[in-house]
Amino acid sequence: MAGRLTFPTAGRYDTRFLLEGAVPVAGFGLDFLPVGPAPFPLFRDMITELSYDIGEQALSHYLIARDQGVPITAIPVFPSRFFPQFGITVNAAAGIDKPADLAGKRVGVISFGYNPAVWLRGILQRHHGLDPRSVVWVEDADDPFFSPLRYPRPAGWRIERMAGLADGLFDGPRMRPLAALEDGRLDAFIAPGGGAPCTERTRPLFPDRPAYVREYCAAGGVFPINTVITLRQTTVRANPGLPAALFAAFAEARRRYHAEIAAGREADHMGIATADLGALGLFPDAYGVEPNRAALQRSIDDCLAQGVITRVVTPESLFEAV
């Protein structure tokens, strides 16, 4: 067995089968560093310091890091998928009742290139006819997901920075109401997952989630990828069998996760009923490039169109052979 490898990851969905030791990674010993129910606290560290051998990372963050020459790679494993539409919360007094009403409004994002924001801008344009350049995008001046990694911002877009925008948003893994949205400095805010908690002053832009998902999928919407399993390139060079072994372990873990869903022991995936996902053909899903080609290409296209990556890449080029 090779030396032990570090792997911080969230204990949710199929990753928990690896964390609990139910599914081993053949030939490799992994030291799991639990980060709670969501992996985002270590997103920045993995692409700026490369502190771990393996890590769960947001997809657009991985694309940006690769574009900037960070020596990181990945396997085509996507533990978390999501609908970023459910992460947008609006100030109730801002006059935003539908996506088109976001034109001219100040929309807060933790970082311009962070995954929910990239996905949502593409969806708003593609499915709702909103030109994202008509929105004022206000990002946290501290850029907590990427700093000190620098990446480009697109010319011709309205982008501002706000000091302390996300201060107090996270209480451990949970989110709190956002002060800048509550007091009207922002008209809307895009948060991870299901969005910031709503109060009497705020509400979700898309309140009827099941109905929205049905309409979105009927219109050709893909199931967006939230996270991908990344590896340091130096770790892969030192352990050439690791990508295939890790992929095989995750494929087995995903099989067990789907079996739990089929047995009725799992009710939802990121707040979306798995029965609804199954009826739409989104679950059960599969790992690998080909089953996820449409979503991968959509993310690449959106990153390019929004100017956060500069080089054209193919889905295959992003991943190690498994």
C-alpha positions as CSV (number, residue, x, y, z in Angstrom):
1,M,0.0,0.0,0.0
2,A,1.2,3.5,-0.8
3,G,1.8,6.2,1.8
4,R,-1.3,7.7,3.4
5,L,-3.0,10.5,1.5
6,T,-4.9,13.4,2.9
7,F,-8.5,14.0,1.8
8,P,-10.8,16.6,3.4
9,T,-14.4,16.0,2.2
10,A,-18.0,16.5,3.3
11,G,-19.8,13.6,5.0
12,R,-22.8,13.6,2.7
13,Y,-24.3,11.6,-0.2
14,D,-21.9,9.0,-1.5
15,T,-18.7,10.4,0.1
16,R,-19.8,9.2,3.5
17,F,-19.3,5.5,2.4
18,L,-15.6,6.3,2.0
19,L,-15.5,8.3,5.2
20,E,-17.0,5.5,7.1
21,G,-14.7,2.9,5.6
22,A,-17.5,0.9,4.0
23,V,-15.9,1.5,0.6
24,P,-12.0,1.4,0.5
25,V,-9.8,2.9,-2.2
26,A,-7.9,-0.2,-3.2
27,G,-4.2,0.0,-2.7
28,F,-4.2,3.4,-0.9
29,G,-4.7,4.6,2.6
30,L,-6.6,7.8,2.9
31,D,-6.6,10.1,6.0
32,F,-10.0,11.7,5.8
33,L,-10.3,15.2,7.3
34,P,-14.0,15.7,8.0
35,V,-15.2,19.2,7.2
36,G,-18.9,18.8,8.2
37,P,-21.8,18.5,5.9
38,A,-20.4,20.9,3.2
39,P,-16.9,21.1,1.7
40,F,-16.8,24.9,0.9
41,P,-14.7,25.9,3.9
42,L,-11.6,24.3,2.2
43,F,-12.3,25.3,-1.4
44,R,-9.9,28.3,-1.3
45,D,-7.1,26.3,0.5
46,M,-7.2,23.5,-2.0
47,I,-6.6,25.8,-5.1
48,T,-4.4,28.4,-3.5
49,E,-2.2,26.4,-1.1
50,L,-2.7,22.8,-2.5
51,S,-2.6,21.7,1.1
52,Y,-4.1,18.2,0.5
53,D,-3.6,15.3,-1.8
54,I,-7.3,15.1,-2.7
55,G,-10.2,17.5,-2.3
56,E,-13.8,18.1,-3.2
57,Q,-13.9,21.4,-5.1
58,A,-16.6,23.6,-6.8
59,L,-16.5,23.0,-10.6
60,S,-16.0,26.6,-11.8
61,H,-13.2,27.0,-9.2
62,Y,-11.4,24.0,-10.6
63,L,-11.8,25.4,-14.2
64,I,-10.4,28.8,-13.0
65,A,-7.5,27.2,-11.1
66,R,-6.5,25.1,-14.1
67,D,-6.8,28.2,-16.4
68,Q,-4.5,30.0,-14.1
69,G,-1.9,27.3,-14.1
70,V,-2.5,25.8,-10.7
71,P,-1.0,22.3,-10.7
72,I,-4.3,20.5,-10.0
73,T,-6.2,17.8,-11.8
74,A,-9.4,15.8,-11.3
75,I,-11.3,12.6,-11.8
76,P,-14.8,12.8,-13.4
77,V,-16.6,12.3,-10.1
78,F,-19.3,14.8,-9.1
79,P,-20.6,14.1,-5.6
80,S,-22.9,17.1,-5.5
81,R,-25.3,18.5,-8.2
82,F,-27.6,21.3,-7.6
83,F,-30.0,23.9,-9.0
84,P,-28.3,27.3,-8.4
85,Q,-31.6,29.0,-9.1
86,F,-32.6,28.1,-5.6
87,G,-29.7,30.0,-4.1
88,I,-30.9,33.5,-5.2
89,T,-32.8,35.5,-2.5
90,V,-34.2,39.0,-3.2
91,N,-35.1,42.0,-1.1
92,A,-38.9,42.1,-0.9
93,A,-38.9,45.8,-1.5
94,A,-36.7,45.7,-4.6
95,G,-39.4,45.0,-7.1
96,I,-38.0,41.7,-8.3
97,D,-40.8,39.3,-9.1
98,K,-39.2,37.5,-12.1
99,P,-35.7,37.0,-13.5
100,A,-36.1,39.9,-16.0
101,D,-36.6,42.3,-13.0
102,L,-32.9,41.7,-12.1
103,A,-31.8,44.1,-14.9
104,G,-30.3,47.1,-13.4
105,K,-30.3,45.6,-9.9
106,R,-27.4,45.1,-7.5
107,V,-26.9,41.4,-7.1
108,G,-24.4,40.2,-4.5
109,V,-22.0,37.3,-5.1
110,I,-19.3,36.0,-2.8
111,S,-16.9,36.1,-5.7
112,F,-17.7,36.8,-9.4
113,G,-16.3,33.4,-10.5
114,Y,-17.8,31.2,-7.7
115,N,-19.7,28.2,-9.0
116,P,-23.4,29.2,-8.2
117,A,-22.9,32.6,-9.7
118,V,-21.3,31.3,-12.9
119,W,-24.1,28.7,-13.4
120,L,-26.9,31.1,-12.5
121,R,-25.7,33.8,-14.9
122,G,-25.7,31.3,-17.7
123,I,-29.2,30.0,-16.8
124,L,-30.6,33.5,-16.5
125,Q,-29.4,34.3,-19.9
126,R,-30.2,31.0,-21.6
127,H,-33.5,30.1,-20.1
128,H,-34.9,33.5,-18.9
129,G,-33.6,35.9,-21.6
130,L,-31.8,38.1,-19.1
131,D,-28.6,39.7,-20.3
132,P,-26.2,39.3,-17.3
133,R,-24.3,42.4,-18.4
134,S,-27.4,44.4,-17.5
135,V,-27.0,43.4,-13.8
136,V,-24.6,45.1,-11.4
137,W,-22.6,42.2,-9.9
138,V,-21.3,43.1,-6.4
139,E,-18.6,40.8,-5.1
140,D,-17.0,40.6,-1.7
141,A,-13.9,42.7,-1.7
142,D,-12.0,40.0,0.3
143,D,-12.9,37.3,-2.4
144,P,-13.0,34.6,0.2
145,F,-13.2,31.7,-2.3
146,F,-10.2,32.6,-4.4
147,S,-7.9,35.2,-2.8
148,P,-4.9,35.4,-3.4
149,L,-5.5,33.5,-6.7
150,R,-6.3,36.1,-9.3
151,Y,-8.5,35.5,-12.3
152,P,-9.9,37.9,-15.0
153,R,-13.1,39.8,-14.8
154,P,-14.9,40.4,-18.2
155,A,-14.7,43.8,-19.9
156,G,-18.1,45.5,-20.5
157,W,-19.7,44.0,-17.4
158,R,-20.9,46.0,-14.4
159,I,-18.9,44.7,-11.5
160,E,-18.4,46.4,-8.1
161,R,-16.8,45.3,-4.9
162,M,-18.2,45.6,-1.4
163,A,-16.0,45.3,1.7
164,G,-17.3,42.7,4.2
165,L,-20.2,41.7,1.9
166,A,-20.3,38.1,3.3
167,D,-19.4,39.0,6.9
168,G,-21.6,37.0,9.3
169,L,-23.2,34.9,6.5
170,F,-21.8,31.6,7.7
171,D,-22.4,30.2,11.2
172,G,-20.3,27.1,10.8
173,P,-21.9,25.1,7.9
174,R,-25.2,27.0,8.2
175,M,-26.0,30.4,6.7
176,R,-27.5,33.4,8.4
177,P,-29.5,36.2,6.8
178,L,-27.2,38.6,4.9
179,A,-27.1,42.1,6.4
180,A,-26.4,43.8,3.0
181,L,-29.5,42.2,1.6
182,E,-31.7,42.9,4.6
183,D,-30.9,46.6,4.7
184,G,-31.2,47.2,1.0
185,R,-27.6,47.7,0.0
186,L,-28.1,44.7,-2.3
187,D,-31.3,43.9,-4.2
188,A,-30.5,40.2,-4.5
189,F,-27.9,37.8,-3.3
190,I,-26.7,34.4,-4.7
191,A,-25.7,32.0,-1.9
192,P,-24.5,28.4,-2.0
193,G,-27.0,25.6,-1.7
194,G,-30.6,26.6,-1.1
195,G,-29.8,30.3,-0.5
196,A,-29.6,32.5,2.5
197,P,-32.4,32.2,5.1
198,C,-35.4,34.3,4.3
199,T,-36.9,36.8,6.7
200,E,-39.9,39.3,6.5
201,R,-37.6,41.5,4.3
202,T,-36.4,38.8,1.9
203,R,-37.8,36.0,-0.2
204,P,-36.6,33.4,-2.8
205,L,-36.8,34.4,-6.5
206,F,-38.1,30.9,-7.3
207,P,-40.4,29.8,-4.4
208,D,-42.1,26.8,-6.1
209,R,-39.1,24.5,-6.5
210,P,-40.7,21.3,-7.9
211,A,-42.7,23.3,-10.5
212,Y,-39.6,25.3,-11.5
213,V,-37.4,22.2,-11.9
214,R,-40.0,20.5,-14.2
215,E,-40.3,23.6,-16.4
216,Y,-36.5,24.1,-16.5
217,C,-35.8,20.5,-17.5
218,A,-38.6,20.5,-20.0
219,A,-36.9,23.5,-21.7
220,G,-33.6,21.6,-22.0
221,G,-31.9,22.6,-18.8
222,V,-29.0,20.4,-17.7
223,F,-28.5,19.3,-14.1
224,P,-25.7,21.6,-13.0
225,I,-22.6,20.1,-11.4
226,N,-21.7,21.6,-8.0
227,T,-18.5,19.8,-7.0
228,V,-15.8,17.6,-8.5
229,I,-13.0,15.5,-6.9
230,T,-9.7,17.1,-7.5
231,L,-6.1,16.0,-6.9
232,R,-2.7,17.6,-6.7
233,Q,-0.7,16.8,-9.8
234,T,2.3,15.9,-7.7
235,T,0.2,13.3,-5.9
236,V,-0.9,11.7,-9.1
237,R,2.6,11.5,-10.4
238,A,3.8,9.9,-7.2
239,N,0.7,7.5,-7.2
240,P,-0.1,6.7,-10.8
241,G,-2.8,4.2,-9.9
242,L,-4.7,6.6,-7.6
243,P,-7.1,8.2,-10.1
244,A,-8.5,4.8,-11.3
245,A,-8.7,3.4,-7.8
246,L,-10.4,6.5,-6.5
247,F,-12.8,6.5,-9.4
248,A,-13.7,2.9,-8.8
249,A,-14.3,3.5,-5.1
250,F,-16.6,6.5,-5.9
251,A,-18.5,4.5,-8.5
252,E,-19.2,1.8,-5.9
253,A,-20.1,4.5,-3.3
254,R,-22.5,6.0,-5.8
255,R,-24.1,2.6,-6.5
256,R,-24.7,2.2,-2.8
257,Y,-26.1,5.8,-2.5
258,H,-28.6,5.1,-5.3
259,A,-29.5,1.8,-3.6
260,E,-30.4,3.7,-0.5
261,I,-32.5,6.1,-2.5
262,A,-34.3,3.2,-4.2
263,A,-35.0,1.7,-0.8
264,G,-36.5,4.9,0.4
265,R,-33.8,5.7,3.0
266,E,-32.8,9.0,1.3
267,A,-35.6,11.6,0.7
268,D,-33.8,14.4,-1.1
269,H,-30.6,15.6,-2.7
270,M,-29.7,19.2,-1.7
271,G,-33.3,19.9,-0.8
272,I,-34.8,18.4,-3.9
273,A,-37.0,15.3,-3.6
274,T,-35.1,12.4,-5.2
275,A,-38.5,11.0,-6.4
276,D,-38.9,14.2,-8.4
277,L,-35.4,13.9,-9.7
278,G,-36.0,10.3,-10.7
279,A,-39.2,11.2,-12.5
280,L,-37.2,13.8,-14.5
281,G,-34.6,11.2,-15.4
282,L,-31.9,13.0,-13.3
283,F,-31.4,10.1,-10.8
284,P,-29.9,7.7,-10.7
285,D,-26.9,9.3,-12.3
286,A,-23.4,8.1,-13.3
287,Y,-19.8,9.3,-13.0
288,G,-17.5,9.7,-16.0
289,V,-17.1,12.2,-18.7
290,E,-19.6,10.9,-21.2
291,P,-22.7,10.8,-18.9
292,N,-21.9,14.3,-17.8
293,R,-20.7,15.8,-21.1
294,A,-23.6,18.3,-21.5
295,A,-23.2,19.8,-18.1
296,L,-19.4,19.9,-18.3
297,Q,-19.6,21.6,-21.7
298,R,-22.2,24.1,-20.4
299,S,-20.0,25.1,-17.5
300,I,-16.9,25.5,-19.8
301,D,-19.0,27.6,-22.2
302,D,-20.3,29.8,-19.4
303,C,-16.9,30.3,-17.8
304,L,-15.6,31.4,-21.2
305,A,-18.5,33.6,-22.0
306,Q,-18.2,35.3,-18.6
307,G,-14.5,35.9,-19.0
308,V,-13.3,34.0,-15.9
309,I,-11.3,31.5,-18.0
310,T,-9.3,32.5,-21.1
311,R,-8.5,29.2,-22.8
312,V,-10.8,26.8,-24.6
313,V,-10.7,23.3,-23.1
314,T,-12.6,20.1,-23.8
315,P,-14.3,18.0,-21.1
316,E,-11.8,15.2,-21.6
317,S,-8.8,17.4,-21.1
318,L,-9.9,18.3,-17.5
319,F,-9.6,14.7,-16.1
320,E,-7.2,11.9,-15.5
321,A,-7.7,8.7,-17.3
322,V,-9.7,6.3,-15.2
